[in-house]
Amino acid sequence: MAKSLEESLEKGIVIIKFKSLKSSKIHEREYTLNKEFMKVPTDVFVQSGDKLLCYDIDFEKWEDIEKTSIIEWSAI
């Protein structure tokens, strides 16, 4: 079992629930860092700082999420 959110994203799909910093709305979406689930596979080598860069499966785009805005997450 994965020990961290980043590890879970690299292995498969993760549902991340977070609060938008712009609108204050709560979002819950499926994200990954696993190339098998990306329309155009791209590697992410380093996660650093206050943001988490991950691929939004439904909208087929990259998104950065403020780590402190994450309410909960779970691997699928």
MDAnalysis code that builds the backbone (N, CA, C; Angstrom):
import MDAnalysis as mda
import numpy as np

u = mda.Universe.empty(228, n_residues=76, atom_resindex=np.repeat(np.arange(76), 3), trajectory=True)
u.add_TopologyAttr("name", ["N", "CA", "C"] * 76)
u.add_TopologyAttr("resid", np.arange(1, 77))
u.add_TopologyAttr("resname", ["MET", "ALA", "LYS", "SER", "LEU", "GLU", "GLU", "SER", "LEU", "GLU", "LYS", "GLY", "ILE", "VAL", "ILE", "ILE", "LYS", "PHE", "LYS", "SER", "LEU", "LYS", "SER", "SER", "LYS", "ILE", "HIS", "GLU", "ARG", "GLU", "TYR", "THR", "LEU", "ASN", "LYS", "GLU", "PHE", "MET", "LYS", "VAL", "PRO", "THR", "ASP", "VAL", "PHE", "VAL", "GLN", "SER", "GLY", "ASP", "LYS", "LEU", "LEU", "CYS", "TYR", "ASP", "ILE", "ASP", "PHE", "GLU", "LYS", "TRP", "GLU", "ASP", "ILE", "GLU", "LYS", "THR", "SER", "ILE", "ILE", "GLU", "TRP", "SER", "ALA", "ILE"])
u.atoms.positions = np.array([
    [0.841, -1.187, 0.000],
    [0.000, 0.000, 0.000],
    [0.884, 1.248, 0.000],
    [0.452, 2.249, -0.723],
    [1.213, 3.488, -0.840],
    [1.224, 4.239, 0.486],
    [2.343, 4.872, 0.766],
    [2.504, 5.586, 2.026],
    [2.116, 7.056, 1.934],
    [2.103, 7.606, 0.738],
    [1.829, 9.026, 0.603],
    [0.924, 9.294, -0.591],
    [0.408, 10.482, -0.648],
    [-0.426, 10.900, -1.764],
    [0.359, 10.838, -3.069],
    [1.576, 11.347, -3.069],
    [2.390, 11.343, -4.281],
    [2.654, 9.919, -4.773],
    [2.933, 9.029, -3.858],
    [3.174, 7.628, -4.199],
    [1.916, 6.992, -4.796],
    [0.763, 7.300, -4.215],
    [-0.505, 6.766, -4.722],
    [-0.806, 7.297, -6.117],
    [-0.508, 8.570, -6.360],
    [-0.718, 9.161, -7.685],
    [0.170, 8.495, -8.727],
    [1.385, 8.155, -8.356],
    [2.307, 7.496, -9.288],
    [1.856, 6.083, -9.626],
    [1.176, 5.429, -8.697],
    [0.751, 4.037, -8.906],
    [-0.582, 3.909, -9.627],
    [-1.456, 4.921, -9.502],
    [-2.777, 4.781, -10.107],
    [-3.601, 6.047, -9.999],
    [-4.885, 5.863, -9.769],
    [-5.835, 6.975, -9.709],
    [-6.189, 7.260, -8.260],
    [-6.249, 8.546, -7.947],
    [-6.563, 8.994, -6.598],
    [-7.680, 10.024, -6.661],
    [-8.648, 9.880, -5.789],
    [-9.689, 10.901, -5.661],
    [-9.201, 11.904, -4.627],
    [-9.104, 13.164, -5.049],
    [-8.658, 14.223, -4.149],
    [-9.809, 15.195, -3.938],
    [-10.119, 15.445, -2.683],
    [-11.136, 16.422, -2.303],
    [-10.401, 17.640, -1.753],
    [-10.662, 18.811, -2.367],
    [-9.949, 20.012, -1.952],
    [-10.841, 21.239, -2.078],
    [-10.426, 22.304, -1.411],
    [-11.158, 23.567, -1.451],
    [-10.434, 24.518, -2.396],
    [-11.158, 25.043, -3.373],
    [-10.592, 25.984, -4.328],
    [-10.194, 27.270, -3.618],
    [-8.981, 27.736, -3.900],
    [-8.523, 28.980, -3.291],
    [-9.186, 30.200, -3.924],
    [-9.653, 30.063, -5.171],
    [-10.289, 31.180, -5.873],
    [-11.755, 31.331, -5.501],
    [-12.490, 30.220, -5.515],
    [-13.946, 30.291, -5.325],
    [-14.412, 29.788, -3.961],
    [-13.545, 29.143, -3.224],
    [-13.860, 28.507, -1.937],
    [-14.814, 27.316, -2.068],
    [-15.065, 26.870, -3.298],
    [-15.907, 25.693, -3.516],
    [-15.088, 24.437, -3.229],
    [-15.808, 23.392, -2.833],
    [-15.176, 22.092, -2.594],
    [-15.258, 21.285, -3.894],
    [-14.120, 20.753, -4.322],
    [-14.057, 19.926, -5.525],
    [-13.571, 18.534, -5.137],
    [-14.053, 17.549, -5.864],
    [-13.616, 16.162, -5.679],
    [-13.424, 15.576, -7.068],
    [-12.169, 15.289, -7.410],
    [-11.855, 14.838, -8.764],
    [-10.847, 13.702, -8.732],
    [-10.740, 13.023, -9.885],
    [-9.799, 11.924, -10.038],
    [-8.514, 12.446, -10.685],
    [-7.375, 12.145, -10.033],
    [-6.071, 12.587, -10.519],
    [-5.110, 11.412, -10.571],
    [-4.024, 11.599, -11.336],
    [-2.990, 10.571, -11.436],
    [-1.664, 11.192, -11.829],
    [-0.605, 10.431, -11.642],
    [0.708, 10.709, -12.215],
    [1.182, 9.491, -13.007],
    [0.297, 8.513, -13.157],
    [0.591, 7.281, -13.874],
    [0.287, 7.492, -15.359],
    [1.299, 7.303, -16.211],
    [1.157, 7.569, -17.645],
    [0.088, 6.715, -18.321],
    [-0.233, 5.572, -17.766],
    [-1.243, 4.690, -18.360],
    [-2.615, 5.362, -18.451],
    [-2.879, 6.321, -17.582],
    [-4.193, 6.948, -17.517],
    [-4.227, 8.344, -18.154],
    [-3.126, 8.770, -18.774],
    [-3.053, 10.094, -19.391],
    [-3.278, 10.012, -20.883],
    [-3.979, 11.010, -21.425],
    [-4.198, 11.062, -22.863],
    [-2.866, 11.297, -23.583],
    [-2.065, 12.227, -23.080],
    [-0.726, 12.482, -23.602],
    [0.248, 12.259, -22.439],
    [0.863, 11.072, -22.367],
    [1.721, 10.739, -21.239],
    [2.891, 11.708, -21.074],
    [3.087, 12.171, -19.859],
    [4.162, 13.096, -19.512],
    [4.715, 12.701, -18.148],
    [6.027, 12.785, -18.014],
    [6.649, 12.475, -16.732],
    [6.703, 13.714, -15.847],
    [6.476, 13.520, -14.555],
    [6.708, 14.550, -13.548],
    [7.787, 13.978, -12.644],
    [8.926, 14.636, -12.611],
    [10.059, 14.088, -11.889],
    [10.141, 14.542, -10.443],
    [9.784, 15.782, -10.162],
    [9.971, 16.306, -8.811],
    [8.724, 17.054, -8.371],
    [8.237, 16.713, -7.192],
    [7.157, 17.451, -6.551],
    [7.815, 18.226, -5.417],
    [7.661, 19.528, -5.439],
    [8.263, 20.306, -4.362],
    [7.408, 21.533, -4.068],
    [7.649, 22.116, -2.930],
    [6.934, 23.329, -2.568],
    [5.550, 23.052, -2.013],
    [4.704, 24.064, -2.076],
    [3.367, 24.009, -1.494],
    [2.305, 23.487, -2.440],
    [2.672, 23.229, -3.701],
    [1.701, 22.786, -4.699],
    [1.958, 21.338, -5.096],
    [0.885, 20.669, -5.457],
    [0.950, 19.306, -5.956],
    [0.517, 19.342, -7.415],
    [1.402, 18.973, -8.307],
    [1.093, 18.933, -9.729],
    [0.579, 17.540, -10.059],
    [-0.635, 17.467, -10.641],
    [-1.203, 16.162, -10.986],
    [-2.121, 16.304, -12.196],
    [-2.388, 15.169, -12.829],
    [-3.173, 15.121, -14.060],
    [-4.632, 14.832, -13.731],
    [-5.531, 15.723, -14.170],
    [-6.973, 15.569, -13.978],
    [-7.499, 14.647, -15.080],
    [-7.944, 13.477, -14.699],
    [-8.367, 12.466, -15.665],
    [-9.601, 12.902, -16.443],
    [-10.592, 13.472, -15.775],
    [-11.843, 13.855, -16.439],
    [-11.656, 14.998, -17.435],
    [-10.874, 16.002, -17.055],
    [-10.689, 17.175, -17.906],
    [-9.447, 17.074, -18.790],
    [-8.685, 15.976, -18.636],
    [-7.490, 15.690, -19.435],
    [-6.536, 16.877, -19.472],
    [-6.190, 17.375, -18.268],
    [-5.261, 18.501, -18.187],
    [-4.496, 18.431, -16.869],
    [-3.386, 19.132, -16.830],
    [-2.579, 19.222, -15.625],
    [-3.138, 20.302, -14.723],
    [-3.075, 20.053, -13.436],
    [-3.581, 21.009, -12.458],
    [-2.646, 21.024, -11.254],
    [-2.457, 22.213, -10.702],
    [-1.683, 22.283, -9.464],
    [-2.640, 22.599, -8.326],
    [-2.497, 21.830, -7.278],
    [-3.383, 21.945, -6.112],
    [-2.536, 22.365, -4.920],
    [-2.968, 23.381, -4.241],
    [-2.299, 23.811, -3.013],
    [-2.446, 22.681, -1.988],
    [-1.342, 22.200, -1.472],
    [-1.374, 21.054, -0.559],
    [-2.218, 21.319, 0.685],
    [-2.190, 22.537, 1.185],
    [-2.959, 22.861, 2.384],
    [-4.462, 22.899, 2.130],
    [-4.874, 22.938, 0.842],
    [-6.304, 22.975, 0.522],
    [-6.916, 21.582, 0.419],
    [-6.083, 20.535, 0.478],
    [-6.575, 19.159, 0.361],
    [-7.266, 18.751, 1.661],
    [-8.525, 18.364, 1.512],
    [-9.343, 17.962, 2.654],
    [-9.133, 16.478, 2.946],
    [-9.190, 15.677, 1.879],
    [-8.956, 14.243, 1.998],
    [-8.620, 13.653, 0.645],
    [-8.069, 12.460, 0.653],
    [-7.764, 11.756, -0.584],
    [-7.863, 10.258, -0.343],
    [-8.147, 9.527, -1.430],
    [-8.182, 8.065, -1.332],
    [-7.833, 7.468, -2.682],
    [-7.044, 6.422, -2.645],
    [-6.660, 5.709, -3.861],
    [-7.819, 4.826, -4.315],
    [-7.988, 4.739, -5.624],
    [-9.052, 3.888, -6.176],
    [-8.490, 2.494, -6.401],
])
